[in-house]
Structure formats: structure tokens, C-alpha cells
Amino acid sequence: MRAFCIILVAITGLIISCQKEVTGDIDTPPVNPGNQKCLLTRIVQGTGIDDTVFLVKYDAQNRIRAIVDSAYEDSLTATFTGNNIYPDFIDDNYGDGISFTYNSKARVLVAAGGGNKSEMEYVSDTILSKATTYYPDPGWKVSRRYTFQSDSKGNLTSMQEFTSGNVLRGQTDFTYTDILNPFGGLIPYSFNNALGMDDVFPAFEFLYNSKYLVKSALRGGGGQIFTVSYQQNSNHQVISSKAVLKEISTGDVLFVVTRYYFYQCP
């Protein structure tokens, strides 16, 4: 499966903020904002030539049950327990599935599979405050530690990354558009970057519950800035995104990634 990966990590001085409990409307974002009867069914990365195309399939409850890479015929298939919003397990063609456990607010506590594991901590079971990632060596060894700050809307606004020995590696600060996040249901499928969706969500797995779409991500120290712009149709659905990574000091553009999104409406 073709994948696209951005690591938004900054090398900065020591920047540590205390996590404050925030309040507000932080319910799980809708999978299909705008016309709720329309379902996102196709994602195209690129401009139409030799592109990666993902086909999105749903179950009777309009939960994403499978995503198929039409170019490589890879598929990711979900298993749900009861009426869970998000899958308990996602399998692929190679047997490298990912298992998930959630808290009572449908926030991920543990995601493990494909040689990686992430553990999350929350304030009041809703606001992401800390995370730890692991790698097998054998057993699970700490790879990175993270701390987070969020705004009153539940959007992640700042992420600090530390080594396994708690030495700060960098900080990334996020700003947001006023466009509701339509991609929350996709995030479990891209935990190991299987969808390569980092061009839409830098730090994808940690933006799991952000209610709005990212506008920019600034690497600490002023080295690089990552910006995303979007187009919407008359139903207020996101139909395209364009991500740009630029060197701040020189203005040099390091890459540009475009995606197109298609919907099926009754």
C-alpha cells in the first residue's frame, strides 16, 4: 500500500506547559458533516495520473467497515463490538492488524499492531494530555513520550515530543480552520500511516478527536511551517485539500500534496 509520511518534530529549547482542564463541546466529530446523508466513498491523492485511490465502504450503521486501495488491491477491514463507534480491530491483507481499546468517551487508550504501540492519557476522559509510543525489542520498549495542550473546542493546539529519557526533542503548534473534521472515522485505519494521510493531519494519530480541520502546524524554532487549504462544495463537504511544507527562512517549498474527496448521496 502506498503511503505518505511527514514527521512534524522540532528541535527547540525546553518548552513545557502545564496541561489545563478545558471544557466545551468536544463530542466525537461527525464522520460526514454537511449533508449527513452523504457518505465519503473515495479519496484520490494526486492530480489524476498514477494516483493512490482509496475506496471507503460502510456497514448498515454507516460506520467505515473497510478501505480498499484500488491501485494495489490492499484492503483494511474493521471488526466492531456491539455499537462501538470505532473498530476494535483492523485487519489487512498481510495479517498485520491493529487492535484498539477505548474509554467510555470513545477515546483511544491503546492501539497496538504492525510493530508499534501507542498509549494515550486524557483529562476527564476526553482531552488528550499525554501519550507514549513503543517498539518491540523484544517486548515493548519506550520510543517517544508526548505532552499536549488543547483549546476549549477540544482541538490539539500544541504537542511536545520527548525522547525515551524525557529529553525534549521539539514542539509543534497547530492552528485550525472553521471546517468541521470529516475524517474522524478514517483515523483508526491510518494509525501506522497505512493511508498516508499525514498531509491532511500532521501527527495523525494524536489529532484523533480534533473537531476542526488543521490550518497550520509550526515547528518550534521557526524552521518549517506546514499549511493545509481546503475546498468545499455546496453541501459544505470537503472536496479537496492541498498541503504545503515550506522552509520559513528561505521560503523554499519542500513538497505539495493534493487530495480529492468524493461522496455518495441518496
VOMI-269665 format. One record per atom (N, C-alpha, C, O): residue in one letter; z, y, x. Coordinates in steps of 0.001 Angstrom, whole numbers, plus 500000, padded with zeros to 6 digits. Layout:
! residues N
AZYX
...
END
This chain:
! residues 266
M500000498812500844
M500000500000500000
M500000501235500878
M500806501337501803
R499108502177500603
R499010503374501395
R500200504273501126
R500594504443499973
A500783504855502171
A501977505679501985
A501872506941502807
A501225506955503854
F502494507983502349
F502520509282502998
F503970509667503162
F504729509616502194
C504386510059504376
C505817510265504603
C506069511560505361
C505409511844506361
I507029512343504875
I507472513561505534
I508958513428505780
I509703513038504881
I509398513745506979
I510833513735507238
I511256515193507391
I510937515839508389
L511979515707506391
L512404517100506423
L513799517176507019
L514796517191506297
V513858517224508344
V515131517283509055
V515058518419510054
V514048518575510741
A516118519219510147
A516118520369511040
A517107520171512159
A518137519520511983
I516790520740513331
I517739520753514438
I518369522141514435
I517716523127514779
T519624522213514052
T520287523508513909
T521656523455514543
T522093522424515053
G522329524608514498
G523732524663514858
G524553524059513747
G524008523588512749
L525857524071513913
L526735523444512933
L526763524276511661
L527233525414511669
I526260523709510565
I526252524387509266
I526856523426508275
I526209522454507884
I528091523677507856
I528773522788506932
I529348523625505798
I530083524585506030
S529004523248504565
S529529523946503395
S530385522999502588
S530131521794502567
C531410523533501915
C532234522702501064
C531521522437499760
C530910523340499188
Q531592521212499286
Q530984520850498015
Q531843521351496873
Q533020521004496782
K531263522170495994
K531976522666494836
K531499521955493598
K530311521667493455
E532411521674492712
E532020521064491452
E531275522089490622
E531725523224490469
V530127521681490082
V529333522587489279
V529206522014487894
V529371520813487678
T528913522886486961
T528770522456485584
T527436522918485055
T526730523678485718
G527082522469483868
G525827522886483268
G525083521697482705
G525607520585482652
D523870521942482292
D523045520907481692
D522410520076482789
D521405520487483370
I522974518923483082
I522495518112484196
I522148516711483729
I522244515757484501
D521746516578482474
D521325515271481985
D520094514808482731
D519373515613483322
T519854513508482703
T518694512951483364
T517427513635482872
T517213513726481663
P516569514125483792
P515374514850483371
P514425513956482599
P514373512750482841
P513673514533481672
P512734513727480894
P511608513212481760
P511172513889482691
V511132512007481454
V510003511449482189
V508721512171481828
V507836512320482671
N508607512622480587
N507374513251480118
N507669514566479407
N507580514624478180
P508019515629480142
P508250516903479484
P506962517452478914
P505878516960479229
G507071518468478077
G505889518974477392
G505707518178476118
G506631518093475309
N504551517600475921
N504300516738474762
N504960515395475016
N504455514595475804
Q506087515136474357
Q506872513946474633
Q506152512651474264
Q506554511575474709
K505097512740473461
K504372511538473049
K503325511126474075
K502767510032473990
C503056511997475045
C502064511694476077
C502748511038477280
C503841511444477675
L502107510034477852
L502671509300478980
L501814509498480225
L500585509449480166
L502485509722481351
L501800509794482636
L501264508406482966
L502042507457483070
T499959508269483132
T499361506949483326
T498619506782484646
T498311505656485037
R498324507885485344
R497502507777486552
R497839508911487504
R497993510060487091
I497953508570488797
I498208509556489843
I497160509358490934
I496960508243491415
V496498510433491319
V495470510368492362
V495891511267493514
V496126512460493322
Q495987510698494707
Q496272511501495894
Q494967511810496595
Q494277510899497050
G494618513090496690
G493398513472497379
G492455514245496484
G492863514794495460
T491207514288496867
T490213515107496173
T489112514299495518
T488127514875495057
G489246512994495461
G488279512181494750
G487470511228495602
G486670510461495068
I487656511254496923
I486904510376497816
I487890509488498560
I488746509983499292
D487770508164498374
D488624507199499067
D490101507547498900
D490864507553499865
D490488507835497663
D491853508249497399
D492741507064497034
D492267506015496599
T494042507266497225
T495017506330496691
T495232506656495218
T495534507796494865
V495076505653494363
V495232505835492922
V496331504900492435
V496285503698492694
F497319505448491730
F498394504653491150
F498253504656489636
F498093505710489022
L498313503472489039
L498263503315487593
L499677503002487106
L500332502106487639
V500145503727486109
V501527503616485634
V501543502902484290
V500863503316483351
K502327501822484201
K502420501009482985
K503819501157482372
K504798501371483086
Y503899501039481030
Y505160501250480320
Y505515500050479455
Y504655499250479088
D506825499941479134
D507247498931478175
D507343499565476785
D506964500722476601
A507845498813475816
A507899499293474433
A508840500473474258
A508742501200473269
Q509759500678475211
Q510696501798475151
Q510222502984475985
Q510979503921476237
N508969502930476407
N508365503985477234
N509057504149478585
N509058505240479157
R509640503074479090
R510164503062480452
R509059502543481363
R508287501665480979
I508990503093482571
I507983502614483513
I508336501196483937
I509396500965484520
R507459500250483647
R507733498848483974
R506923498368485179
R507282497367485799
A505833499067485522
A505024498654486667
A504171499816487146
A503754500663486357
I503918499847488446
I502978500788489049
I502040499986489939
I502482499216490791
V500747500174489734
V499735499403490446
V498905500336491314
V498400501349490832
D498762499998492598
D497865500708493497
D496483500115493282
D496227498990493710
S495592500841492633
S494301500281492242
S493388500024493432
S492479499200493341
A493612500711494540
A492769500512495720
A493146499238496467
A492275498492496914
Y494450498992496602
Y494915497855497397
Y495442496707496532
Y495807495649497044
E495476496931495221
E495918495920494259
E497369495500494499
E497768494396494128
D498141496368495108
D499579496142495205
D500209496528493877
D499721497421493185
S501274495865493532
S501959496236492294
S503463496228492504
S503996495428493273
L504135497131491810
L505584497220491798
L506014497001490358
L505594497733489462
T506855495991490132
T507227495600488772
T508732495709488598
T509502495268489451
A509145496306487475
A510563496575487236
A511199495526486343
A510552494967485458
T512487495267486591
T513321494448485718
T514445495331485188
T515162495965485962
F514595495370483864
F515642496167483231
F516698495244482633
F516398494122482227
T517929495727482584
T519001495009481909
T519422495825480690
T519805496988480818
G519349495222479527
G519754495928478311
G518905497160478084
G517677497099478153
N519561498286477811
N518861499531477520
N518945500528478674
N518893501739478458
N519071500030479871
N519142500918481025
N517907501807481109
N516790501374480826
I518134503063481506
I517028503999481659
I516175503637482870
I514947503693482817
Y516842503266483959
Y516154502960485201
Y516290501473485524
Y517221500823485047
P515371500924486331
P515375499479486594
P516526499022487474
P517031499765488316
D516929497764487249
D517927497137488105
D517290496536489356
D517937496393490393
F516024496191489235
F515326495568490363
F513846495909490275
F513264495914489191
I513245496192491423
I511802496418491504
I511232495441492511
I511648495408493669
D510275494646492059
D509647493626492900
D508253494086493298
D507623494873492591
D507779493591494433
D506405493877494836
D505701492579495205
D506276491495495098
N504467492699495634
N503663491511495922
N504177490724497124
N503784489573497316
Y505040491316497927
Y505453490699499182
Y506891490209499151
Y507414489768500174
G507532490279498008
G508903489801497897
G509936490704498530
G511065490280498775
D509562491954498800
D510488492900499422
D511057493843498370
D510988495063498518
G511614493278497317
G512088494093496214
G513313494918496562
G513971494693497577
I513608495895495682
I514756496770495848
I515661496616494643
I515199496670493504
S516953496424494887
S517924496328493797
S518702497624493704
S518935498295494710
F519110497977492471
F519824499220492213
F521095498943491422
F521135498065490559
T522121499707491735
T523298499753490866
T523536501215490514
T523278502108491321
Y524035501453489289
Y524182502808488767
Y525601503030488264
Y526338502083487989
N525967504303488150
N527220504621487493
N526966504876486003
N525846504693485525
S527995505294485275
S527872505442483824
S526956506586483415
S526551506671482256
K526622507479484372
K525725508606484081
K524312508352484594
K523529509288484758
A523987507083484846
A522652506674485306
A522296507277486660
A521123507519486944
R523307507523487498
R523077507962488873
R523143506749489790
R523990505875489609
V522254506694490771
V522208505553491684
V523430505550492589
V523733506551493238
L524131504417492630
L525239504222493566
L524766503525494829
L525123503922495938
V523957502479494656
V523443501716495792
V521994501327495514
V521668500866494420
A521135501513496500
A519770500989496475
A519570500213497771
A519797500749498855
A519147498957497667
A519021498122498860
A517781497248498765
A517494496669497717
G517050497160499867
G515877496305499921
G514890496797500959
G514929497957501370
G514004495904501380
G512991496279502360
G513560496702503702
G512948497494504418
G514741496171504049
G515353496510505333
G516091497832505344
G516456498329506410
N516318498410504170
N517046499678504084
N518080499617502971
N517946498854502014
K519109500432503116
K520099500567502053
K520614501994502026
K520827502610503070
S520813502519500806
S521376503849500630
S522547503761499664
S522474503077498642
E523623504458499996
E524788504541499118
E525033506007498791
E524987506859499678
M525295506306497513
M525470507676497053
M526889507908496534
M527529507002496000
E527365509145496704
E528634509582496127
E528389510838495302
E527517511644495629
Y529177511003494211
Y528946512091493268
Y530240512808492920
Y531329512244493024
V530103514053492510
V531193514802491891
V531079514594490389
V530018514819489805
S532170514165489764
S532204513904488314
S531084512952487882
S530582513053486762
D530695512038488761
D529679511021488469
D528297511598488212
D527419510875487741
T528071512880488505
T526780513480488178
T526141514264489319
T524923514209489484
I526927514990490109
I526385515864491144
I526466515164492499
I527557514839492967
L525323514936493123
L525273514252494411
L526028515058495458
L525762516245495648
S526967514413496134
S527770515107497142
S527596514528498549
S527567515274499527
K527480513196498653
K527342512550499949
K526434511333499820
K526282510766498739
A525836510943500940
A525039509716500972
A525084509138502377
A525264509859503358
T524919507839502452
T524847507134503729
T523681506169503679
T523518505440502700
T522872506158504718
T521776505192504810
T522088504187505917
T522756504507506900
Y521588502963505734
Y521895501850506632
Y520630501112507042
Y519592501191506385
Y520756500382508166
Y519698499466508585
Y520356498154509014
Y521513498166509435
P519648497021508917
P520242495726509289
P520169495489510787
P519131495714511409
D521318495015511386
D521269494866512855
D522248493868513473
D522764494259514520
P522596492701513053
P522459492212511676
P523565492811510822
P524433493522511328
G523531492531509560
G524437493217508658
G523966494657508525
G522941495025509099
W524688495467507788
W524280496852507578
W525010497783508537
W526239497858508529
K524239498496509369
K524777499492510298
K524382500891509818
K523274501092509319
V525294501855509971
V525021503219509522
V523869503821510318
V523860503770511548
S522909504386509613
S521782505069510239
S521983506579510213
S521950507228511258
R522193507145509016
R522405508582508846
R523456508832507767
R523672508000506886
R524096509976507853
R525009510436506812
R524517511799506328
R523954512578507096
Y524741512075505031
Y524261513322504439
Y525346513950503581
Y526161513253502976
T525346515284503536
T526137516003502549
T525198516946501805
T524172517362502344
F525558517287500545
F524663518043499684
F525410519135498943
F526611519030498696
Q524678520191498589
Q525151521204497660
Q524126521328496539
Q522930521137496759
S524600521650495336
S523722521765494174
S524043523027493407
S525130523587493546
D523083523482492586
D523321524655491759
D523844524245490390
D524049523059490131
S524058525219489514
S524652524952488205
S523729524165487286
S524169523656486254
K522437524057487654
K521492523290486851
K521371521843487329
K520625521051486753
G522108521509488381
G522051520156488910
G520965519943489938
G520721518804490337
N520294521016490388
N519278520890491429
N519931520867492807
N520839521651493086
L519470519976493652
L519951519917495023
L519418521132495773
L518204521319495847
T520288521952496325
T519859523186496987
T519964523133498506
T519291523896499199
S520801522242499028
S520973522166500469
S521329520743500874
S522104520071500192
M520757520285501992
M521014518939502489
M521288519020503986
M520469519541504743
Q522443518504504415
Q522779518429505829
Q522700516967506278
Q523237516076505621
E522038516740507380
E521891515376507906
E522691515231509192
E522647516090510073
F523432514114509281
F524266513830510442
F523889512466511039
F523389511587510337
T524134512311512330
T523955511013512963
T525050510063512485
T525966510465511767
S524946508819512886
S525979507841512527
S527337508234513108
S528379507814512606
G527319509040514166
G528563509529514769
G528994510877514244
G529855511526514838
N528397511321513113
N528753512572512432
N528415513823513237
N529104514836513116
V527374513769514049
V526858514949514737
V525711515525513891
V524777514809513529
L525794516824513585
L524791517450512731
L523413517423513388
L523252517860514527
R522425516909512662
R521044516910513144
R520250518068512558
R519313518554513192
G520608518520511353
G519863519622510777
G520191519838509318
G520926519067508702
Q519621520919508773
Q519841521280507376
Q518509521679506760
Q517671522300507413
T518323521314505488
T517157521719504722
T517630522395503452
T518507521878502759
D517049523562503135
D517401524311501934
D516220524310500969
D515076524523501370
F516513524067499688
F515480523916498671
F515520525054497663
F516591525546497310
T514332525471497197
T514224526337496031
T513377525609494993
T512698524630495305
Y513425526107493736
Y512802525378492631
Y511936526278491758
Y512142527488491672
T510966525647491118
T510183526308490085
T510973526256488777
T512102525767488745
D510370526766487698
D510984526614486374
D510286525509485580
D510361525478484352
I509601524594486295
I508881523488485661
I509786522258485626
I510283521822486664
L509998521708484452
L510815520510484333
L510230519372485158
L509014519192485221
N511110518612485785
N510710517484486623
N510171516344485758
N510939515732485016
P508865516040485834
P508309514959485021
P508308513607485723
P507818512626485164
F508852513537486947
F508660512354487778
F509932511548488022
F509960510689488903
G510987511818487246
G512231511100487479
G512081509596487372
G512714508856488124
G511252509134486447
G511054507698486281
G510316507038487419
G510342505813487543
L509645507836488269
L508905507274489398
L509782507022490616
L509441506205491471
I510898507713490695
I511647507738491942
I512165506371492384
I512127506088493582
P512650505501491482
P513062504179491980
P511936503413492676
P512193502608493572
Y510699503662492269
Y509559502954492849
Y509205503463494240
Y508440502821494960
S509746504591494616
S509396505175495909
S510592505275496845
S510583506071497785
F511624504469496592
F512814504554497426
F512514504264498890
F513106504889499769
N511614503338499172
N511173503095500539
N509798503703500771
N509026503218501598
N509496504774500034
N508253505523500153
N507032504683499808
N505953504898500361
A507193503729498896
A506069502884498501
A504962503673497818
A503798503276497867
L505315504794497177
L504311505632496521
L503875506805497401
L502929507517497062
G504550507003498511
G504195508117499378
G504321509459498699
G503523510355498972
M505302509632497814
M505401510843497003
M506218511951497655
M506639512882496968
D506452511876498957
D507221512921499619
D506506514269499599
D507129515304499838
D505201514265499315
D504512515545499226
D504894516302497958
D504666517509497870
V505472515613496975
V505982516265495778
V507481516480495892
V507988517554495569
F508191515453496353
F509636515525496510
F510022515276497961
F510206514122498347
P510151516322498780
P510725516086500110
P512135515549499927
P512835515963499003
A512559514649500777
A513861513976500605
A513895513290499251
A514831513475498473
F512872512502498979
F512585511988497640
F513784511311496986
F514131511643495853
E514419510373497674
E515471509606497024
E516676510461496670
E517449510099495784
F516848511587497346
F518008512424497068
F517731513476495998
F518659514119495509
L516480513653495634
L516128514572494552
L516007513821493242
L515353514279492305
Y516629512688493188
Y516531511769492054
Y516793512445490718
Y516062512209489756
N517817513276490641
N518221513856489366
N517960515353489258
N518416515979488301
S517245515944490205
S516941517365490084
S516115517606488830
S515136516905488573
K516514518587488066
K515911518779486754
K514582519529486809
K513766519423485893
Y514367520291487891
Y513144521078488019
Y512394520665489284
Y512961520040490180
L511122521020489340
L510297520658490484
L510535521597491663
L510755522796491489
V510485521024492868
V510717521781494094
V509613522809494322
V508430522528494128
K510023524002494737
K509070525047495122
K508928525112496631
K507819525238497151
S510063525026497344
S510007525090498801
S511164524328499419
S512203524121498793
A510960523918500660
A512019523296501462
A511940523927502845
A510933523795503540
L513005524612503237
L513044525322504510
L513900524563505499
L515080524310505259
R513300524209506598
R514047523542507652
R514913524548508373
R514452525632508729
G516176524191508592
G517109525086509257
G516613525502510627
G515921524742511305
G516966526700511027
G516500527228512301
G515170527949512183
G514678528505513165
G514574527945510975
G513340528694510755
G512117528091511397
G511158528807511685
G512125526784511632
G510989526159512291
G509794525953511392
G508686526370511729
Q509997525313510245
Q508894524973509358
Q509303525184507905
Q510476525078507546
I508310525485507085
I508551525605505652
I507537524752504898
I506347524734505213
F508042524059503909
F507265523153503075
F507227523771501684
F508277524033501099
T506027524010501143
T505906524612499811
T505032523741498923
T504112523078499400
V505329523747497614
V504536522987496650
V504192523902495478
V505060524593494944
S502919523902495081
S502484524631493891
S501939523627492884
S501514522531493250
Y501958524016491601
Y501596523095490531
Y500674523782489521
Y500705525002489364
Q499866522986488850
Q499098523446487708
Q499514522639486490
Q499777521440486589
Q499575523313485318
Q499944522651484076
Q498838522830483045
Q498064523786483103
N498774521890482093
N497817522018481001
N498460522720479807
N499584523213479905
S497754522765478691
S498264523480477526
S499495522820476921
S500217523456476153
N499746521558477252
N500942520859476798
N502113521021477770
N503157520389477610
H501925521880478782
H502943522128479806
H503194520899480675
H504275520741481242
Q502208520047480775
Q502318518879481659
Q501722519229483020
Q500723519941483112
V502350518717484066
V501849518945485417
V500585518107485620
V500627516882485503
I499473518759485922
I498212518039486112
I497772518010487572
I496875517244487926
S498384518826488424
S498077518752489851
S499210519379490649
S499972520199490139
S499305518977491909
S500268519560492844
S499593519705494196
S498724518916494565
K500009520726494925
K499462520966496257
K500612521283497198
K501316522277497018
A500798520445498191
A501884520598499152
A501330521086500488
A500301520604500961
V502031522052501088
V501607522626502368
V502807522666503306
V503878523138502924
L502637522178504523
L503661522295505566
L503139523251506624
L502039523076507148
K503946524274506936
K503482525341507825
K504538525661508873
K505738525659508595
E504055525941510108
E504923526458511163
E505196527933510878
E504263528725510748
I506481528302510781
I506819529673510413
I506442530668511513
I505923531743511214
S506691530334512753
S506479531285513854
S505005531605514075
S504661532739514408
T504139530623513893
T502712530815514172
T501854530906512913
T500724531392512961
G502391530440511786
G501593530397510566
G500644529226510514
G499876529102509561
D500675528349511526
D499776527194511566
D500103526230510435
D501269525914510199
V499077525765509739
V499236524780508674
V499130523381509283
V498121523037509898
L500179522584509103
L500217521246509689
L499537520223508802
L498906519295509309
F499648520367507490
F498926519499506569
F498916520094505176
F499740520943504835
V497961519630504377
V497863519974502964
V497612518678502209
V496710517920502564
V498405518415501164
V498238517199500356
V498122517601498886
V498958518342498369
T497092517111498228
T496859517409496812
T496969516124495993
T496510515063496415
R497589516239494806
R497647515120493855
R497206515608492479
R497352516778492125
Y496660514656491717
Y496266514921490331
Y496944513900489426
Y497106512736489791
Y497342514364488222
Y498102513533487297
Y497381513484485954
Y496874514496485471
F497343512285485356
F496621512071484111
F497541511434483089
F498426510651483434
Y497319511784481800
Y498209511379480727
Y497423510714479609
Y496232510968479426
Q498111509863478870
Q497554509274477663
Q498368509749476471
Q499584509563476422
C497681510368475502
C498360510911474331
C497869510188473076
C496699509814472995
P498757509991472097
P498352509297470866
P497370510141470054
P496924509715468988
END
